[in-house]
Amino acid sequence: MEDNVNILDRESFLEKYHLSKCFSRSGLQWDVLQQIYSDYQGKLVDVKDKCNQLEEHCRKSLSSDNITFHSIRCRPKDSEHLIEKIIRKRGKEQSAKYKGIDANNYMDIIQDLIGLRILVIKKEDWEIIFDKLVQMFPMNTRVNCYMVEKPVAYIRYGDRDIYKDKINKEYSNKDYRSQHYIIKFCGYFCEIQVRTLAEEVYGEFDHLVKYPYRNDNNLSDKNNIIYAHSRLDKTMFGSLNDTLKYSWYSNKDNHIIKISTEKENTLWQIFSVYKIPVESYYITTNFLNDSAFEDFLDVIKKRSVFDFNTNLTKDDRILTLSTCYSDKERTVIHAKLIKRSLSN
């Protein structure tokens, strides 16, 4: 009998990830997805081992050439997120690549079962990393570790061209920026992403907003919550703690938050930043009436360590960002919606 750990309950899974409609359009069979899930669960120990090997290999190779980088980290794709991705690719994007996917071929189709990120400080640092990676992973299938396809730099229209003709470029109107390398490492497809620390913070933030099971995509509640644990290397929301410093506050450009999704762009004006012992008041989303909401706005505005001179009304829509300041304290930012427009 199959271990319960390797069994996904269809209804609870689809509800958790908001995928019911997407699954119905996908043409996928649940028992096939269950087989993929069970097979991947059985391989996870080996996948994690290869993650550690790849991270160590890249760290030593870059360090041996005295190549400067901020951090390197590698992780396997989560089992549930693997199934979620397959459903979205077929149900939402109607990707032909994923048609006919099953437990026998999914590892040949999905190329990011292992993900490694190399963070650098300056954008110009991409080139020395590029040169080293193409040396480490030649496009030669006869070796154990090789580049599967030509690397790609994802950039935005209007960005200055620091890449010239050295790497393939894909332009878009989105704010996402990164260089992607698809390699084969000890039998597994891996995706290496190289980006600056600032681009990583944006990428993590965008990821939280984009997926509906992590947050409401519409951002239309009275109080819209986005929160995450900050990592020790500050690559995910850890930089929010800088908002408590006067040097951050004194730069007025920091007072506006921009969020871009596939559907719309929004601008939010910060009106309060503070740290506070763990509590639930600031993440209140349901209010009895307008008066209760106005009281809430008054409290969170007065908590701020800085005065942003921002007026608030009962008709405002609020964005709340929260992360760990310490085990017992949270850093909190509140901003109000000032502009909403459709994405191009």
KOLTOR-59012 format. One record per atom (N, C-alpha, C): x, y, z; atom name; residue number from 1. Coordinates in steps of 0.02 Angstrom, whole numbers. Atoms other than C-alpha are relative to their C-alpha. Layout:
u,v,w,site,pos
X,Y,Z,CA,NUM;
...
***
This chain:
u,v,w,site,pos
42,-60,0,N,1;
0,0,0,CA,1;
44,63,0,C,1;
-40,-60,7,N,2;
65,173,-47,CA,2;
-1,41,64,C,2;
-6,-42,-60,N,3;
128,282,96,CA,3;
-43,62,-8,C,3;
44,-58,2,N,4;
4,421,139,CA,4;
38,64,-16,C,4;
-40,-59,14,N,5;
148,546,127,CA,5;
4,13,-75,C,5;
-6,-6,72,N,6;
152,512,-60,CA,6;
-67,5,-35,C,6;
66,-5,29,N,7;
-35,535,-86,CA,7;
-25,73,5,C,7;
29,-67,1,N,8;
-112,702,-138,CA,8;
-76,-6,-2,C,8;
73,-3,3,N,9;
-295,735,-99,CA,9;
-20,52,-52,C,9;
16,-43,57,N,10;
-366,808,-258,CA,10;
-36,65,20,C,10;
41,-59,-15,N,11;
-498,925,-186,CA,11;
37,50,43,C,11;
-35,-46,-44,N,12;
-392,998,-47,CA,12;
59,33,-36,C,12;
-55,-28,38,N,13;
-244,1022,-165,CA,13;
-24,55,-47,C,13;
26,-50,47,N,14;
-346,1113,-297,CA,14;
-27,62,35,C,14;
25,-57,-38,N,15;
-426,1222,-165,CA,15;
58,40,28,C,15;
-58,-34,-30,N,16;
-260,1262,-81,CA,16;
35,45,-50,C,16;
-37,-37,51,N,17;
-181,1320,-244,CA,17;
-46,37,-49,C,17;
48,-36,43,N,18;
-339,1395,-322,CA,18;
4,-25,-73,C,18;
-12,30,66,N,19;
-324,1275,-470,CA,19;
-59,-38,-29,C,19;
57,42,22,N,20;
-498,1199,-490,CA,20;
-17,13,-73,C,20;
17,-17,69,N,21;
-540,1293,-652,CA,21;
57,-17,-47,C,21;
-60,13,41,N,22;
-363,1277,-716,CA,22;
7,-75,-14,C,22;
-4,73,9,N,23;
-364,1088,-688,CA,23;
-53,-25,-48,C,23;
54,24,44,N,24;
-531,1066,-776,CA,24;
15,17,-73,C,24;
-18,-18,68,N,25;
-459,1153,-930,CA,25;
63,-35,-25,C,25;
-66,26,17,N,26;
-295,1059,-927,CA,26;
-1,-65,-40,C,26;
3,65,33,N,27;
-352,890,-993,CA,27;
43,-52,35,C,27;
-42,46,-37,N,28;
-240,809,-862,CA,28;
-42,-48,41,C,28;
32,49,-43,N,29;
-287,652,-766,CA,29;
32,2,68,C,29;
-28,-5,-67,N,30;
-268,660,-578,CA,30;
45,-58,18,C,30;
-41,58,-17,N,31;
-199,484,-565,CA,31;
70,6,-31,C,31;
-66,-11,31,N,32;
-58,534,-685,CA,32;
40,49,41,C,32;
-34,-49,-42,N,33;
-17,685,-578,CA,33;
22,-33,66,C,33;
-17,36,-61,N,34;
-19,572,-425,CA,34;
62,-44,-11,C,34;
-58,42,16,N,35;
105,455,-509,CA,35;
64,42,-5,C,35;
-58,-45,5,N,36;
221,601,-549,CA,36;
22,22,70,C,36;
-14,-23,-68,N,37;
208,665,-370,CA,37;
36,-55,39,C,37;
-30,56,-38,N,38;
248,493,-296,CA,38;
70,-16,-25,C,38;
-66,14,28,N,39;
393,465,-415,CA,39;
51,52,22,C,39;
-45,-54,-20,N,40;
469,634,-375,CA,40;
16,-3,74,C,40;
-12,8,-71,N,41;
447,608,-189,CA,41;
53,-53,13,C,41;
-48,54,-8,N,42;
546,448,-207,CA,42;
71,20,-21,C,42;
-66,-23,24,N,43;
688,542,-295,CA,43;
27,58,40,C,43;
-18,-63,-33,N,44;
695,691,-177,CA,44;
66,-4,38,C,44;
-63,6,-37,N,45;
837,625,-69,CA,45;
59,9,-47,C,45;
-54,-6,49,N,46;
947,607,-222,CA,46;
3,70,-30,C,46;
3,-67,28,N,47;
889,774,-293,CA,47;
32,50,48,C,47;
-29,-44,-50,N,48;
935,862,-130,CA,48;
76,-9,4,C,48;
-72,13,0,N,49;
1105,778,-133,CA,49;
34,34,-59,C,49;
-28,-32,59,N,50;
1135,840,-310,CA,50;
-1,76,8,C,50;
3,-72,-15,N,51;
1081,1015,-253,CA,51;
62,21,39,C,51;
-59,-16,-41,N,52;
1217,1015,-121,CA,52;
64,-4,-41,C,52;
-60,8,42,N,53;
1345,952,-246,CA,53;
8,58,-49,C,53;
-3,-54,49,N,54;
1301,1084,-375,CA,54;
18,66,33,C,54;
-16,-62,-36,N,55;
1305,1226,-249,CA,55;
73,2,19,C,55;
-70,2,-20,N,56;
1474,1171,-183,CA,56;
46,5,-60,C,56;
-40,-2,61,N,57;
1542,1146,-359,CA,57;
6,72,-26,C,57;
0,-69,25,N,58;
1491,1322,-412,CA,58;
37,47,48,C,58;
-32,-43,-49,N,59;
1549,1402,-251,CA,59;
77,-6,-4,C,59;
-72,11,2,N,60;
1722,1323,-260,CA,60;
30,24,-66,C,60;
-27,-20,65,N,61;
1743,1356,-446,CA,61;
6,75,-7,C,61;
-3,-73,3,N,62;
1701,1541,-433,CA,62;
53,27,48,C,62;
-47,-25,-51,N,63;
1803,1565,-274,CA,63;
72,-14,-21,C,63;
-68,17,20,N,64;
1955,1478,-348,CA,64;
29,49,-50,C,64;
-22,-51,48,N,65;
1961,1611,-484,CA,65;
-7,70,28,C,65;
9,-65,-34,N,66;
1933,1750,-356,CA,66;
-55,42,-31,C,66;
58,-35,28,N,67;
1767,1795,-436,CA,67;
-45,21,57,C,67;
40,-27,-54,N,68;
1666,1907,-322,CA,68;
-74,-11,-12,C,68;
72,7,3,N,69;
1485,1865,-286,CA,69;
-28,10,70,C,69;
31,-12,-65,N,70;
1362,1903,-147,CA,70;
-17,-65,35,C,70;
20,63,-30,N,71;
1291,1729,-118,CA,71;
-19,-50,-54,C,71;
22,55,43,N,72;
1251,1561,-196,CA,72;
-45,-45,41,C,72;
43,48,-35,N,73;
1106,1449,-147,CA,73;
-35,-43,-52,C,73;
30,48,45,N,74;
1028,1296,-224,CA,74;
-55,-38,37,C,74;
55,36,-32,N,75;
863,1207,-188,CA,75;
-38,-40,-52,C,75;
42,40,45,N,76;
754,1071,-263,CA,76;
-70,29,-5,C,76;
69,-21,5,N,77;
580,1107,-326,CA,77;
-42,-39,49,C,77;
46,31,-47,N,78;
448,1071,-195,CA,78;
-47,-47,-38,C,78;
42,50,34,N,79;
342,917,-237,CA,79;
-68,27,-20,C,79;
65,-28,16,N,80;
176,1008,-227,CA,80;
5,54,-53,C,80;
-8,-52,50,N,81;
242,1154,-327,CA,81;
15,-29,-69,C,81;
-10,35,63,N,82;
295,1031,-461,CA,82;
-67,-15,-33,C,82;
66,16,26,N,83;
115,972,-481,CA,83;
-38,64,-18,C,83;
33,-64,14,N,84;
51,1151,-472,CA,84;
24,28,-67,C,84;
-27,-26,62,N,85;
168,1202,-613,CA,85;
-27,-37,-60,C,85;
26,40,56,N,86;
111,1059,-725,CA,86;
-72,20,-16,C,86;
70,-18,10,N,87;
-72,1105,-700,CA,87;
-5,69,-32,C,87;
2,-68,28,N,88;
-40,1289,-736,CA,88;
24,2,-72,C,88;
-27,0,68,N,89;
64,1253,-890,CA,89;
-50,-27,-50,C,89;
49,29,45,N,90;
-74,1146,-965,CA,90;
-67,37,3,C,90;
66,-29,-7,N,91;
-230,1230,-895,CA,91;
-4,74,-16,C,91;
0,-72,11,N,92;
-181,1414,-905,CA,92;
36,19,-64,C,92;
-41,-19,57,N,93;
-44,1426,-1035,CA,93;
-10,-45,-61,C,93;
10,49,54,N,94;
-97,1275,-1139,CA,94;
66,-17,-35,C,94;
-66,14,26,N,95;
86,1234,-1161,CA,95;
2,-69,-34,C,95;
-3,63,37,N,96;
109,1102,-1296,CA,96;
56,-45,26,C,96;
-57,37,-27,N,97;
273,1051,-1214,CA,97;
-23,-48,54,C,97;
23,40,-57,N,98;
176,981,-1065,CA,98;
-55,-49,-19,C,98;
52,47,21,N,99;
48,884,-1168,CA,99;
28,-71,1,C,99;
-23,69,-4,N,100;
63,699,-1131,CA,100;
50,-12,56,C,100;
-49,9,-54,N,101;
171,726,-977,CA,101;
-23,-56,47,C,101;
15,54,-47,N,102;
180,576,-860,CA,102;
61,-16,42,C,102;
-54,17,-45,N,103;
290,491,-732,CA,103;
62,-24,-36,C,103;
-58,25,38,N,104;
404,423,-869,CA,104;
39,55,-34,C,104;
-34,-52,39,N,105;
445,588,-954,CA,105;
5,68,33,C,105;
2,-67,-30,N,106;
418,732,-832,CA,106;
70,28,14,C,106;
-67,-24,-15,N,107;
603,741,-788,CA,107;
37,22,-63,C,107;
-28,-24,62,N,108;
643,769,-972,CA,108;
-33,64,-24,C,108;
39,-58,21,N,109;
511,905,-990,CA,109;
13,60,45,C,109;
-7,-55,-48,N,110;
533,1009,-832,CA,110;
74,12,13,C,110;
-71,-15,-1,N,111;
702,1096,-831,CA,111;
23,39,61,C,111;
-21,-36,-61,N,112;
702,1177,-659,CA,112;
-16,-40,63,C,112;
8,40,-60,N,113;
686,1031,-539,CA,113;
52,19,53,C,113;
-51,-29,-44,N,114;
846,1102,-466,CA,114;
10,72,-21,C,114;
-10,-70,15,N,115;
865,1289,-454,CA,115;
58,28,40,C,115;
-57,-31,-34,N,116;
1027,1381,-414,CA,116;
2,74,-18,C,116;
-4,-72,12,N,117;
1042,1569,-393,CA,117;
68,27,23,C,117;
-62,-35,-16,N,118;
1201,1669,-397,CA,118;
-16,74,2,C,118;
15,-71,-7,N,119;
1180,1845,-330,CA,119;
65,40,-1,C,119;
-57,-44,5,N,120;
1300,1984,-373,CA,120;
-21,70,24,C,120;
16,-67,-24,N,121;
1311,2164,-314,CA,121;
-13,48,-58,C,121;
6,-46,56,N,122;
1336,2258,-478,CA,122;
-24,-37,-62,C,122;
26,30,61,N,123;
1246,2225,-642,CA,123;
57,-23,-46,C,123;
-56,15,45,N,124;
1414,2227,-734,CA,124;
36,-64,19,C,124;
-33,62,-22,N,125;
1470,2075,-633,CA,125;
-25,-62,-38,C,125;
30,57,36,N,126;
1361,1965,-746,CA,126;
52,-32,-47,C,126;
-42,25,54,N,127;
1499,1949,-876,CA,127;
52,-50,24,C,127;
-51,47,-24,N,128;
1634,1867,-771,CA,128;
-32,-65,24,C,128;
37,61,-19,N,129;
1503,1746,-702,CA,129;
-17,-39,-63,C,129;
17,32,63,N,130;
1446,1710,-880,CA,130;
60,-39,-27,C,130;
-60,32,28,N,131;
1624,1672,-938,CA,131;
17,-63,39,C,131;
-17,58,-41,N,132;
1651,1553,-792,CA,132;
-50,-57,-10,C,132;
51,53,6,N,133;
1485,1460,-811,CA,133;
5,-36,-68,C,133;
-5,34,66,N,134;
1508,1427,-998,CA,134;
64,-42,-3,C,134;
-61,42,-4,N,135;
1682,1361,-956,CA,135;
-15,-62,41,C,135;
16,56,-44,N,136;
1615,1250,-816,CA,136;
-48,-50,-33,C,136;
52,42,30,N,137;
1468,1185,-919,CA,137;
-1,10,-76,C,137;
-3,-8,73,N,138;
1517,1170,-1103,CA,138;
-61,-33,-33,C,138;
56,30,37,N,139;
1384,1129,-1233,CA,139;
25,-64,-33,C,139;
-27,64,22,N,140;
1446,950,-1247,CA,140;
-35,-55,38,C,140;
41,51,-34,N,141;
1324,809,-1208,CA,141;
40,-62,18,C,141;
-40,60,-15,N,142;
1467,684,-1195,CA,142;
30,3,70,C,142;
-26,-6,-68,N,143;
1517,752,-1024,CA,143;
-58,-4,49,C,143;
52,11,-51,N,144;
1424,728,-859,CA,144;
-39,63,18,C,144;
31,-64,-16,N,145;
1386,913,-833,CA,145;
8,47,-59,C,145;
-6,-39,61,N,146;
1346,1021,-983,CA,146;
-58,50,-6,C,146;
51,-50,15,N,147;
1248,1171,-1047,CA,147;
-48,-29,-51,C,147;
51,30,43,N,148;
1084,1115,-1126,CA,148;
-17,46,-59,C,148;
17,-48,52,N,149;
1047,1274,-1225,CA,149;
36,65,14,C,149;
-35,-63,-8,N,150;
1117,1448,-1251,CA,150;
-32,41,56,C,150;
27,-41,-54,N,151;
1100,1561,-1098,CA,151;
-40,59,-27,C,151;
44,-56,20,N,152;
969,1701,-1103,CA,152;
0,52,55,C,152;
8,-56,-47,N,153;
965,1873,-1021,CA,153;
-70,29,-10,C,153;
67,-30,2,N,154;
788,1932,-979,CA,154;
6,72,24,C,154;
-8,-71,-15,N,155;
784,2122,-984,CA,155;
-62,38,-22,C,155;
58,-43,15,N,156;
660,2265,-999,CA,156;
18,49,-56,C,156;
-10,-52,51,N,157;
639,2380,-1149,CA,157;
22,65,34,C,157;
-24,-63,-28,N,158;
737,2539,-1115,CA,158;
61,-8,44,C,158;
-60,11,-40,N,159;
873,2458,-1008,CA,159;
62,13,-41,C,159;
-63,-8,36,N,160;
1050,2504,-1053,CA,160;
28,-69,-16,C,160;
-24,65,24,N,161;
1132,2364,-1151,CA,161;
71,-13,26,C,161;
-66,19,-27,N,162;
1273,2291,-1046,CA,162;
21,-68,-27,C,162;
-13,69,23,N,163;
1263,2123,-1136,CA,163;
31,-3,-69,C,163;
-24,-1,69,N,164;
1307,2173,-1315,CA,164;
-26,-63,-36,C,164;
22,60,36,N,165;
1304,2015,-1421,CA,165;
27,-64,32,C,165;
-32,57,-34,N,166;
1382,1900,-1292,CA,166;
-50,-53,23,C,166;
51,45,-26,N,167;
1218,1822,-1232,CA,167;
-65,16,-35,C,167;
66,-12,30,N,168;
1045,1799,-1308,CA,168;
-42,43,47,C,168;
40,-46,-41,N,169;
924,1934,-1248,CA,169;
-74,-8,-18,C,169;
72,-1,9,N,170;
737,1928,-1223,CA,170;
-28,61,36,C,170;
27,-62,-27,N,171;
649,2095,-1199,CA,171;
-74,-7,18,C,171;
71,-4,-17,N,172;
483,2130,-1114,CA,172;
-13,66,35,C,172;
19,-60,-38,N,173;
387,2270,-1027,CA,173;
-2,-13,75,C,173;
2,17,-71,N,174;
398,2178,-861,CA,174;
65,22,34,C,174;
-58,-23,-38,N,175;
518,2228,-723,CA,175;
48,-56,18,C,175;
-42,57,-17,N,176;
592,2053,-707,CA,176;
65,3,-41,C,176;
-65,0,34,N,177;
778,2046,-747,CA,177;
43,-56,30,C,177;
-42,55,-22,N,178;
895,1896,-738,CA,178;
33,-33,-60,C,178;
-29,43,53,N,179;
1012,1785,-838,CA,179;
-13,-72,19,C,179;
19,70,-12,N,180;
957,1604,-856,CA,180;
46,-47,-39,C,180;
-41,52,30,N,181;
1065,1452,-890,CA,181;
-34,-67,14,C,181;
27,67,-9,N,182;
992,1277,-917,CA,182;
56,-49,-9,C,182;
-55,48,3,N,183;
1117,1141,-877,CA,183;
-27,-70,18,C,183;
13,69,-23,N,184;
1117,952,-853,CA,184;
56,-17,48,C,184;
-50,13,-52,N,185;
1205,905,-691,CA,185;
-14,-69,30,C,185;
6,67,-29,N,186;
1230,722,-645,CA,186;
-70,-30,-13,C,186;
64,32,20,N,187;
1071,670,-738,CA,187;
-61,43,11,C,187;
58,-42,-14,N,188;
958,814,-682,CA,188;
5,67,-36,C,188;
2,-68,27,N,189;
904,971,-772,CA,189;
2,50,57,C,189;
-5,-52,-51,N,190;
949,1126,-673,CA,190;
-4,68,-34,C,190;
3,-68,25,N,191;
911,1309,-698,CA,191;
42,44,46,C,191;
-42,-47,-37,N,192;
1045,1433,-644,CA,192;
-23,71,-18,C,192;
18,-69,10,N,193;
990,1613,-622,CA,193;
53,45,31,C,193;
-49,-49,-24,N,194;
1112,1757,-604,CA,194;
-32,68,-2,C,194;
31,-66,-4,N,195;
1051,1926,-546,CA,195;
31,40,57,C,195;
-25,-41,-55,N,196;
1092,2071,-432,CA,196;
-43,-12,62,C,196;
37,6,-63,N,197;
1038,2074,-251,CA,197;
-66,38,-4,C,197;
61,-40,6,N,198;
912,2212,-291,CA,198;
-51,-35,-45,C,198;
46,36,45,N,199;
838,2109,-435,CA,199;
-29,-61,34,C,199;
25,58,-38,N,200;
822,1960,-318,CA,200;
-56,20,46,C,200;
53,-24,-44,N,201;
721,2060,-193,CA,201;
-64,12,-39,C,201;
59,-12,41,N,202;
604,2116,-332,CA,202;
-30,-66,-23,C,202;
26,63,24,N,203;
590,1939,-400,CA,203;
-39,-38,52,C,203;
35,34,-54,N,204;
542,1866,-232,CA,204;
-66,35,17,C,204;
59,-38,-14,N,205;
418,2005,-201,CA,205;
-53,-11,-54,C,205;
46,11,56,N,206;
341,1985,-374,CA,206;
-30,-70,3,C,206;
24,69,-5,N,207;
328,1797,-346,CA,207;
-56,-6,52,C,207;
51,3,-52,N,208;
228,1823,-187,CA,208;
-65,31,-24,C,208;
60,-34,23,N,209;
108,1941,-273,CA,209;
-34,-38,-57,C,209;
25,29,61,N,210;
89,1841,-433,CA,210;
-44,-61,11,C,210;
35,63,-8,N,211;
24,1677,-363,CA,211;
-58,7,49,C,211;
60,-14,-40,N,212;
-154,1684,-296,CA,212;
-6,-38,64,C,212;
6,36,-63,N,213;
-134,1551,-163,CA,213;
45,29,53,C,213;
-43,-33,-49,N,214;
0,1657,-81,CA,214;
-27,70,18,C,214;
26,-67,-13,N,215;
-92,1823,-95,CA,215;
-55,13,-51,C,215;
52,-18,46,N,216;
-245,1900,-176,CA,216;
29,41,-57,C,216;
-29,-34,58,N,217;
-191,1949,-352,CA,217;
-29,69,-12,C,217;
33,-63,17,N,218;
-317,2091,-362,CA,218;
23,58,44,C,218;
-21,-52,-47,N,219;
-246,2186,-213,CA,219;
-55,53,8,C,219;
57,-45,-4,N,220;
-419,2262,-191,CA,220;
-34,-1,68,C,220;
28,-2,-67,N,221;
-454,2225,-8,CA,221;
17,66,34,C,221;
-17,-60,-37,N,222;
-454,2365,118,CA,222;
72,-3,26,C,222;
-68,10,-23,N,223;
-293,2293,190,CA,223;
28,-63,-33,C,223;
-28,55,38,N,224;
-189,2183,74,CA,224;
67,-20,30,C,224;
-58,23,-39,N,225;
-58,2078,164,CA,225;
49,-38,-43,C,225;
-54,40,30,N,226;
108,2018,95,CA,226;
54,-7,53,C,226;
-51,10,-51,N,227;
228,1939,217,CA,227;
43,-60,-17,C,227;
-47,55,12,N,228;
379,1825,215,CA,228;
54,2,53,C,228;
-57,2,-46,N,229;
522,1768,324,CA,229;
61,31,-35,C,229;
-61,-27,29,N,230;
680,1868,295,CA,230;
56,-50,9,C,230;
-57,46,-4,N,231;
834,1765,255,CA,231;
60,36,30,C,231;
-59,-29,-32,N,232;
999,1791,343,CA,232;
40,41,-50,C,232;
-38,-38,49,N,233;
1077,1851,179,CA,233;
-40,57,-30,C,233;
43,-56,20,N,234;
934,1977,157,CA,234;
-23,-5,-72,C,234;
21,6,69,N,235;
886,1905,-11,CA,235;
-74,-5,-8,C,235;
72,2,6,N,236;
702,1897,29,CA,236;
-32,38,58,C,236;
35,-42,-49,N,237;
616,2038,125,CA,237;
45,22,57,C,237;
-44,-22,-53,N,238;
766,2055,240,CA,238;
17,74,-6,C,238;
-16,-70,11,N,239;
799,2225,161,CA,239;
-54,47,26,C,239;
53,-42,-28,N,240;
633,2288,232,CA,240;
23,32,66,C,240;
-23,-27,-63,N,241;
724,2314,396,CA,241;
40,65,-10,C,241;
-35,-62,14,N,242;
823,2454,311,CA,242;
-47,60,3,C,242;
48,-55,-1,N,243;
663,2557,309,CA,243;
-3,34,68,C,243;
-1,-30,-67,N,244;
689,2591,495,CA,244;
57,49,8,C,244;
-58,-44,-4,N,245;
847,2689,456,CA,245;
-15,68,-32,C,245;
13,-67,27,N,246;
845,2877,426,CA,246;
29,7,-71,C,246;
-30,-4,67,N,247;
959,2855,274,CA,247;
-49,-24,-53,C,247;
52,24,46,N,248;
818,2756,192,CA,248;
-55,51,-6,C,248;
55,-48,-1,N,249;
684,2881,242,CA,249;
18,64,-37,C,249;
-21,-64,30,N,250;
784,3031,180,CA,250;
0,-2,-76,C,250;
3,6,73,N,251;
780,2963,1,CA,251;
-74,-7,-20,C,251;
71,0,15,N,252;
605,3009,-61,CA,252;
-20,-52,-52,C,252;
16,51,50,N,253;
617,2885,-204,CA,253;
-20,-66,32,C,253;
17,62,-35,N,254;
601,2747,-74,CA,254;
-72,-2,24,C,254;
66,-4,-30,N,255;
428,2806,-23,CA,255;
-56,-27,-45,C,255;
50,28,47,N,256;
340,2731,-176,CA,256;
16,-73,-14,C,256;
-7,71,16,N,257;
312,2545,-202,CA,257;
-37,-13,-66,C,257;
30,18,64,N,258;
278,2481,-378,CA,258;
-10,-75,-3,C,258;
14,71,8,N,259;
193,2313,-405,CA,259;
-27,-11,-70,C,259;
22,16,68,N,260;
175,2241,-580,CA,260;
-18,-74,-4,C,260;
22,68,12,N,261;
76,2085,-621,CA,261;
-16,-7,-74,C,261;
18,10,70,N,262;
20,2009,-786,CA,262;
-59,44,-20,C,262;
61,-36,16,N,263;
-142,2107,-773,CA,263;
5,75,11,C,263;
1,-71,-16,N,264;
-100,2276,-696,CA,264;
64,23,34,C,264;
-54,-33,-36,N,265;
26,2398,-625,CA,265;
-31,44,54,C,265;
26,-41,-54,N,266;
-2,2482,-458,CA,266;
58,37,34,C,266;
-47,-40,-38,N,267;
87,2620,-362,CA,267;
-29,11,70,C,267;
21,-6,-69,N,268;
79,2631,-172,CA,268;
46,49,36,C,268;
-39,-50,-37,N,269;
135,2776,-62,CA,269;
6,-21,74,C,269;
-11,21,-69,N,270;
213,2726,103,CA,270;
-20,55,49,C,270;
19,-50,-51,N,271;
140,2812,256,CA,271;
19,-22,71,C,271;
-18,22,-67,N,272;
203,2707,402,CA,272;
51,-56,-3,C,272;
-48,54,-8,N,273;
355,2601,448,CA,273;
17,-6,74,C,273;
-14,9,-72,N,274;
390,2524,618,CA,274;
17,-73,13,C,274;
-8,68,-23,N,275;
442,2369,713,CA,275;
-43,-8,62,C,275;
49,11,-53,N,276;
325,2288,839,CA,276;
4,-72,23,C,276;
5,69,-22,N,277;
311,2133,948,CA,277;
-53,-38,-39,C,277;
46,40,40,N,278;
221,1990,862,CA,278;
-72,10,23,C,278;
71,-11,-13,N,279;
34,2027,851,CA,279;
-38,-9,-65,C,279;
41,10,60,N,280;
-111,2013,729,CA,280;
-40,61,-20,C,280;
42,-59,15,N,281;
-190,2186,734,CA,281;
15,30,-68,C,281;
-17,-35,62,N,282;
-94,2260,588,CA,282;
-17,-41,-63,C,282;
21,40,58,N,283;
-146,2114,475,CA,283;
-75,-12,0,C,283;
73,3,3,N,284;
-332,2141,506,CA,284;
-22,15,-71,C,284;
25,-11,68,N,285;
-425,2126,341,CA,285;
-76,11,-2,C,285;
73,-9,-2,N,286;
-608,2128,393,CA,286;
-18,53,52,C,286;
19,-54,-44,N,287;
-685,2284,469,CA,287;
-76,6,3,C,287;
73,-2,-9,N,288;
-861,2303,541,CA,288;
-32,56,-41,C,288;
28,-58,36,N,289;
-887,2474,461,CA,289;
56,48,-17,C,289;
-50,-50,20,N,290;
-798,2627,392,CA,290;
34,31,60,C,290;
-29,-29,-60,N,291;
-773,2697,566,CA,291;
55,-44,29,C,291;
-50,47,-26,N,292;
-680,2540,621,CA,292;
63,1,-44,C,292;
-57,-4,45,N,293;
-569,2552,466,CA,293;
39,64,11,C,293;
-33,-64,-12,N,294;
-532,2736,501,CA,294;
40,-3,66,C,294;
-37,8,-63,N,295;
-482,2691,680,CA,295;
64,-41,-11,C,295;
-57,42,17,N,296;
-367,2556,611,CA,296;
54,42,-34,C,296;
-48,-42,36,N,297;
-284,2681,492,CA,297;
34,49,47,C,297;
-28,-47,-48,N,298;
-259,2804,634,CA,298;
53,-33,44,C,298;
-47,36,-43,N,299;
-172,2674,743,CA,299;
64,-16,-37,C,299;
-60,22,35,N,300;
-53,2607,611,CA,300;
41,60,-26,C,300;
-36,-59,21,N,301;
-9,2782,551,CA,301;
40,29,58,C,301;
-34,-28,-59,N,302;
36,2840,727,CA,302;
58,-44,23,C,302;
-55,44,-19,N,303;
150,2689,749,CA,303;
65,16,-36,C,303;
-58,-10,43,N,304;
269,2751,614,CA,304;
57,36,36,C,304;
-59,-33,-29,N,305;
446,2798,665,CA,305;
17,64,-39,C,305;
-10,-60,40,N,306;
443,2931,527,CA,306;
-67,30,-20,C,306;
61,-35,22,N,307;
315,3060,472,CA,307;
2,7,-76,C,307;
2,-2,73,N,308;
269,3036,288,CA,308;
-49,53,-26,C,308;
45,-55,18,N,309;
140,3178,290,CA,309;
-51,-23,-53,C,309;
47,29,47,N,310;
9,3070,203,CA,310;
-70,-1,30,C,310;
69,1,-22,N,311;
-179,3092,217,CA,311;
-33,-67,-17,C,311;
34,64,10,N,312;
-288,2936,236,CA,312;
-75,10,9,C,312;
73,-3,-6,N,313;
-475,2910,212,CA,313;
-28,-70,0,C,313;
34,65,-3,N,314;
-601,2769,229,CA,314;
-2,-34,-68,C,314;
3,28,68,N,315;
-594,2744,39,CA,315;
67,-26,-24,C,315;
-67,23,21,N,316;
-408,2704,33,CA,316;
5,-76,2,C,316;
-19,70,-1,N,317;
-340,2533,-9,CA,317;
72,-3,25,C,317;
-65,2,-35,N,318;
-191,2482,98,CA,318;
39,-62,-18,C,318;
-47,55,9,N,319;
-40,2373,65,CA,319;
42,-6,63,C,319;
-40,12,-61,N,320;
45,2295,217,CA,320;
53,-52,-15,C,320;
-57,45,7,N,321;
218,2217,203,CA,321;
28,-15,69,C,321;
-25,18,-66,N,322;
286,2121,350,CA,322;
53,-54,-6,C,322;
-52,51,-2,N,323;
443,2022,388,CA,323;
27,-5,71,C,323;
-28,10,-66,N,324;
540,1958,538,CA,324;
56,50,14,C,324;
-55,-41,-25,N,325;
646,2086,631,CA,325;
44,-43,47,C,325;
-32,49,-44,N,326;
688,1954,762,CA,326;
-51,-55,13,C,326;
47,54,-15,N,327;
607,1798,833,CA,327;
-65,26,30,C,327;
59,-25,-35,N,328;
486,1905,933,CA,328;
-26,66,-26,C,328;
20,-65,26,N,329;
471,2063,828,CA,329;
-9,-3,-76,C,329;
13,-4,72,N,330;
409,2109,654,CA,330;
14,71,-25,C,330;
-4,-64,35,N,331;
455,2249,535,CA,331;
-61,6,-45,C,331;
62,-9,37,N,332;
299,2322,455,CA,332;
2,65,-40,C,332;
8,-59,43,N,333;
269,2442,310,CA,333;
-72,3,-22,C,333;
67,-11,27,N,334;
100,2515,264,CA,334;
5,52,-55,C,334;
2,-48,55,N,335;
66,2604,99,CA,335;
-72,3,-26,C,335;
67,-5,28,N,336;
-91,2669,15,CA,336;
4,2,-76,C,336;
3,2,73,N,337;
-141,2641,-167,CA,337;
-10,71,-27,C,337;
7,-66,30,N,338;
-115,2798,-271,CA,338;
-10,-3,-76,C,338;
11,6,72,N,339;
-122,2731,-449,CA,339;
-7,-73,-20,C,339;
10,68,26,N,340;
-187,2577,-539,CA,340;
-11,5,-75,C,340;
7,-1,73,N,341;
-169,2543,-726,CA,341;
9,-70,-28,C,341;
-6,65,32,N,342;
-183,2395,-843,CA,342;
70,-9,-29,C,342;
-65,15,30,N,343;
-22,2310,-899,CA,343;
-6,3,-76,C,343;
1,-3,73,N,344;
26,2336,-1080,CA,344;
3,-70,-30,C,344;
***
